[in-house]
């Protein structure tokens, strides 16, 4: 499993296309920092990635709380779980 971490609400079109096309079945995507806003503004795209690409979606619970959000997509991770999933991944890519 390759772990992809996003920390921005949006990237340039080229980077958006690159990270989305680099996802493989079984990969995981973690939304951190400002990227938590994607659970609101890009929910349809995230749902499509989960369903069509077979990825797992996670977000940091602390970031969701900081933005006052309770996402209804993805799974919340506390800091310890975030470290665990990072260490379990075959490789990590931070976008």
GUSE-904690 format. One record per atom (N, C-alpha, C): x, y, z; atom name; residue number from 1. Coordinates in nm, 3 decimals. Last residue first. Example, Ala and Ser with C-alpha at 12.3 -4.5 7.8 and 13.67 -1.06 7.14 Angstrom:
2
PT	xx	yy	zz	lofi	doke
PT	1.285	-0.225	0.708	N	2
PT	1.367	-0.106	0.714	CA	2
PT	1.290	0.003	0.787	C	2
PT	1.319	-0.569	0.780	N	1
PT	1.230	-0.450	0.780	CA	1
PT	1.320	-0.330	0.780	C	1
END
This chain:
95
PT	xx	yy	zz	lofi	doke
PT	0.193	1.532	-0.102	N	95
PT	0.168	1.623	-0.213	CA	95
PT	0.153	1.765	-0.162	C	95
PT	0.394	1.274	-0.008	N	94
PT	0.326	1.395	0.042	CA	94
PT	0.314	1.492	-0.074	C	94
PT	0.392	0.935	-0.007	N	93
PT	0.406	1.052	-0.094	CA	93
PT	0.326	1.166	-0.034	C	93
PT	0.551	0.642	0.104	N	92
PT	0.470	0.759	0.136	CA	92
PT	0.499	0.871	0.036	C	92
PT	0.533	0.282	0.092	N	91
PT	0.596	0.410	0.059	CA	91
PT	0.497	0.523	0.089	C	91
PT	0.407	0.087	0.236	N	90
PT	0.527	0.051	0.162	CA	90
PT	0.607	0.176	0.122	C	90
PT	0.287	0.167	0.565	N	89
PT	0.284	0.185	0.420	CA	89
PT	0.417	0.143	0.357	C	89
PT	0.327	0.163	0.836	N	88
PT	0.285	0.038	0.771	CA	88
PT	0.288	0.046	0.619	C	88
PT	0.384	0.425	0.906	N	87
PT	0.489	0.325	0.920	CA	87
PT	0.455	0.194	0.849	C	87
PT	0.133	0.540	0.859	N	86
PT	0.250	0.588	0.786	CA	86
PT	0.362	0.484	0.790	C	86
PT	-0.024	0.414	1.044	N	85
PT	-0.052	0.390	0.902	CA	85
PT	0.065	0.436	0.816	C	85
PT	0.099	0.515	1.283	N	84
PT	0.094	0.372	1.254	CA	84
PT	0.072	0.345	1.106	C	84
PT	0.054	0.791	1.264	N	83
PT	0.192	0.740	1.266	CA	83
PT	0.193	0.592	1.228	C	83
PT	-0.226	0.781	1.280	N	82
PT	-0.161	0.840	1.163	CA	82
PT	-0.016	0.791	1.153	C	82
PT	-0.266	0.679	1.534	N	81
PT	-0.308	0.599	1.419	CA	81
PT	-0.243	0.650	1.290	C	81
PT	-0.168	0.899	1.681	N	80
PT	-0.104	0.768	1.692	CA	80
PT	-0.139	0.679	1.573	C	80
PT	-0.352	1.103	1.615	N	79
PT	-0.211	1.115	1.579	CA	79
PT	-0.138	0.981	1.583	C	79
PT	-0.648	0.945	1.479	N	78
PT	-0.582	1.030	1.578	CA	78
PT	-0.432	1.029	1.542	C	78
PT	-0.849	0.958	1.191	N	77
PT	-0.729	0.905	1.254	CA	77
PT	-0.684	1.000	1.363	C	77
PT	-1.163	0.876	1.044	N	76
PT	-1.082	0.964	1.127	CA	76
PT	-0.962	0.889	1.185	C	76
PT	-1.234	0.792	0.711	N	75
PT	-1.219	0.746	0.849	CA	75
PT	-1.124	0.838	0.924	C	75
PT	-1.478	0.903	0.463	N	74
PT	-1.346	0.871	0.514	CA	74
PT	-1.350	0.828	0.660	C	74
PT	-1.742	1.126	0.519	N	73
PT	-1.669	1.045	0.422	CA	73
PT	-1.529	1.021	0.480	C	73
PT	-1.849	1.313	0.672	N	72
PT	-1.927	1.190	0.659	CA	72
PT	-1.869	1.101	0.549	C	72
PT	-1.671	1.519	0.907	N	71
PT	-1.686	1.459	0.774	CA	71
PT	-1.770	1.332	0.777	C	71
PT	-1.731	1.768	1.080	N	70
PT	-1.755	1.628	1.111	CA	70
PT	-1.779	1.558	0.977	C	70
PT	-1.539	2.062	1.157	N	69
PT	-1.604	1.970	1.064	CA	69
PT	-1.625	1.832	1.125	C	69
PT	-1.385	2.271	1.258	N	68
PT	-1.524	2.258	1.300	CA	68
PT	-1.604	2.165	1.211	C	68
PT	-1.119	2.277	1.212	N	67
PT	-1.203	2.345	1.112	CA	67
PT	-1.352	2.335	1.147	C	67
PT	-1.034	2.124	1.427	N	66
PT	-0.984	2.261	1.413	CA	66
PT	-1.067	2.342	1.315	C	66
PT	-1.154	1.876	1.367	N	65
PT	-1.200	1.954	1.483	CA	65
PT	-1.157	2.100	1.472	C	65
PT	-0.995	1.804	1.148	N	64
PT	-1.140	1.819	1.133	CA	64
PT	-1.196	1.903	1.246	C	64
PT	-0.748	1.787	1.275	N	63
PT	-0.769	1.889	1.173	CA	63
PT	-0.918	1.912	1.148	C	63
PT	-0.790	1.571	1.448	N	62
PT	-0.755	1.702	1.504	CA	62
PT	-0.777	1.814	1.403	C	62
PT	-0.834	1.359	1.267	N	61
PT	-0.943	1.404	1.353	CA	61
PT	-0.914	1.544	1.408	C	61
PT	-0.724	1.346	0.943	N	60
PT	-0.683	1.365	1.082	CA	60
PT	-0.797	1.427	1.161	C	60
PT	-0.865	1.091	0.733	N	59
PT	-0.837	1.231	0.764	CA	59
PT	-0.796	1.241	0.910	C	59
PT	-0.871	0.857	0.459	N	58
PT	-0.858	0.892	0.600	CA	58
PT	-0.840	1.042	0.613	C	58
PT	-0.978	0.613	0.234	N	57
PT	-0.967	0.756	0.264	CA	57
PT	-0.966	0.777	0.414	C	57
PT	-0.848	0.370	0.017	N	56
PT	-0.900	0.398	0.151	CA	56
PT	-0.876	0.546	0.179	C	56
PT	-0.948	0.292	-0.323	N	55
PT	-0.857	0.345	-0.221	CA	55
PT	-0.927	0.357	-0.087	C	55
PT	-1.068	0.208	-0.562	N	54
PT	-1.051	0.115	-0.451	CA	54
PT	-0.953	0.162	-0.345	C	54
PT	-1.135	0.359	-0.776	N	53
PT	-0.993	0.328	-0.761	CA	53
PT	-0.968	0.228	-0.648	C	53
PT	-1.414	0.382	-0.750	N	52
PT	-1.355	0.338	-0.877	CA	52
PT	-1.210	0.295	-0.864	C	52
PT	-1.466	0.453	-0.475	N	51
PT	-1.544	0.350	-0.545	CA	51
PT	-1.473	0.295	-0.668	C	51
PT	-1.275	0.649	-0.412	N	50
PT	-1.297	0.534	-0.323	CA	50
PT	-1.362	0.420	-0.400	C	50
PT	-1.308	0.830	-0.621	N	49
PT	-1.178	0.764	-0.601	CA	49
PT	-1.192	0.639	-0.515	C	49
PT	-1.574	0.909	-0.575	N	48
PT	-1.539	0.841	-0.699	CA	48
PT	-1.405	0.768	-0.685	C	48
PT	-1.543	1.043	-0.334	N	47
PT	-1.629	0.924	-0.341	CA	47
PT	-1.596	0.842	-0.464	C	47
PT	-1.387	1.258	-0.422	N	46
PT	-1.333	1.162	-0.326	CA	46
PT	-1.412	1.032	-0.327	C	46
PT	-1.571	1.388	-0.590	N	45
PT	-1.446	1.337	-0.646	CA	45
PT	-1.385	1.232	-0.553	C	45
PT	-1.767	1.458	-0.401	N	44
PT	-1.802	1.374	-0.515	CA	44
PT	-1.676	1.310	-0.576	C	44
PT	-1.627	1.630	-0.225	N	43
PT	-1.678	1.502	-0.178	CA	43
PT	-1.709	1.406	-0.294	C	43
PT	-1.506	1.874	-0.229	N	42
PT	-1.470	1.777	-0.332	CA	42
PT	-1.517	1.636	-0.297	C	42
PT	-1.595	2.027	-0.014	N	41
PT	-1.595	2.086	-0.148	CA	41
PT	-1.565	1.988	-0.261	C	41
PT	-1.576	1.847	0.209	N	40
PT	-1.696	1.926	0.182	CA	40
PT	-1.701	1.964	0.034	C	40
PT	-1.335	1.728	0.206	N	39
PT	-1.449	1.644	0.244	CA	39
PT	-1.581	1.716	0.224	C	39
PT	-1.157	1.933	0.162	N	38
PT	-1.197	1.854	0.045	CA	38
PT	-1.318	1.765	0.078	C	38
PT	-1.082	2.025	0.406	N	37
PT	-1.191	2.096	0.338	CA	37
PT	-1.238	2.023	0.213	C	37
PT	-0.855	1.888	0.467	N	36
PT	-0.980	1.839	0.527	CA	36
PT	-1.100	1.905	0.460	C	36
PT	-0.641	2.029	0.372	N	35
PT	-0.702	1.932	0.281	CA	35
PT	-0.831	1.873	0.337	C	35
PT	-0.525	2.176	0.575	N	34
PT	-0.631	2.239	0.495	CA	34
PT	-0.703	2.142	0.402	C	34
PT	-0.433	1.885	0.751	N	33
PT	-0.433	2.031	0.750	CA	33
PT	-0.552	2.083	0.667	C	33
PT	-0.478	1.595	0.545	N	32
PT	-0.428	1.663	0.663	CA	32
PT	-0.436	1.814	0.642	C	32
PT	-0.603	1.299	0.433	N	31
PT	-0.622	1.444	0.424	CA	31
PT	-0.576	1.507	0.554	C	31
PT	-0.463	1.023	0.284	N	30
PT	-0.487	1.089	0.412	CA	30
PT	-0.494	1.239	0.387	C	30
PT	-0.528	0.734	0.109	N	29
PT	-0.518	0.879	0.096	CA	29
PT	-0.553	0.939	0.231	C	29
PT	-0.385	0.425	0.006	N	28
PT	-0.457	0.504	0.105	CA	28
PT	-0.428	0.652	0.082	C	28
PT	-0.432	0.159	-0.235	N	27
PT	-0.360	0.271	-0.175	CA	27
PT	-0.448	0.342	-0.074	C	27
PT	-0.594	-0.026	-0.361	N	26
PT	-0.536	-0.062	-0.233	CA	26
PT	-0.456	0.047	-0.165	C	26
PT	-0.508	0.070	-0.686	N	25
PT	-0.601	-0.005	-0.602	CA	25
PT	-0.530	-0.048	-0.474	C	25
PT	-0.328	0.380	-0.690	N	24
PT	-0.345	0.241	-0.732	CA	24
PT	-0.446	0.174	-0.639	C	24
PT	-0.277	0.712	-0.798	N	23
PT	-0.340	0.619	-0.704	CA	23
PT	-0.359	0.482	-0.766	C	23
PT	-0.196	0.881	-0.994	N	22
PT	-0.092	0.796	-0.935	CA	22
PT	-0.150	0.696	-0.834	C	22
PT	-0.406	1.039	-1.066	N	21
PT	-0.370	0.930	-1.156	CA	21
PT	-0.262	0.837	-1.098	C	21
PT	-0.402	1.223	-0.853	N	20
PT	-0.518	1.136	-0.872	CA	20
PT	-0.485	1.016	-0.961	C	20
PT	-0.157	1.351	-0.887	N	19
PT	-0.177	1.269	-0.767	CA	19
PT	-0.296	1.176	-0.785	C	19
PT	-0.198	1.466	-1.149	N	18
PT	-0.088	1.374	-1.122	CA	18
PT	-0.116	1.288	-1.000	C	18
PT	-0.416	1.639	-1.122	N	17
PT	-0.424	1.525	-1.214	CA	17
PT	-0.318	1.420	-1.182	C	17
PT	-0.303	1.820	-0.936	N	16
PT	-0.427	1.747	-0.905	CA	16
PT	-0.439	1.622	-0.993	C	16
PT	-0.088	1.919	-1.084	N	15
PT	-0.062	1.837	-0.965	CA	15
PT	-0.185	1.758	-0.925	C	15
PT	-0.232	2.057	-1.287	N	14
PT	-0.136	1.953	-1.321	CA	14
PT	-0.108	1.861	-1.201	C	14
PT	-0.380	2.248	-1.145	N	13
PT	-0.449	2.143	-1.221	CA	13
PT	-0.356	2.027	-1.253	C	13
PT	-0.244	2.303	-0.816	N	12
PT	-0.258	2.338	-0.958	CA	12
PT	-0.322	2.220	-1.030	C	12
PT	-0.461	2.213	-0.543	N	11
PT	-0.329	2.228	-0.604	CA	11
PT	-0.351	2.277	-0.746	C	11
PT	-0.658	2.277	-0.252	N	10
PT	-0.644	2.257	-0.396	CA	10
PT	-0.498	2.276	-0.435	C	10
PT	-0.608	2.244	0.020	N	9
PT	-0.745	2.234	-0.031	CA	9
PT	-0.746	2.210	-0.181	C	9
PT	-0.329	2.042	0.120	N	8
PT	-0.387	2.165	0.067	CA	8
PT	-0.527	2.139	0.015	C	8
PT	-0.215	1.803	0.187	N	7
PT	-0.228	1.903	0.293	CA	7
PT	-0.285	2.035	0.245	C	7
PT	-0.232	1.453	0.142	N	6
PT	-0.260	1.586	0.087	CA	6
PT	-0.273	1.685	0.203	C	6
PT	-0.050	1.165	0.101	N	5
PT	-0.097	1.263	0.197	CA	5
PT	-0.113	1.398	0.129	C	5
PT	-0.069	0.826	0.029	N	4
PT	-0.065	0.960	-0.029	CA	4
PT	-0.121	1.056	0.075	C	4
PT	0.093	0.526	0.057	N	3
PT	0.018	0.626	0.131	CA	3
PT	0.041	0.762	0.068	C	3
PT	0.056	0.214	-0.091	N	2
PT	0.124	0.342	-0.097	CA	2
PT	0.035	0.445	-0.027	C	2
PT	0.084	-0.118	0.000	N	1
PT	0.000	0.000	0.000	CA	1
PT	0.088	0.124	0.000	C	1
END
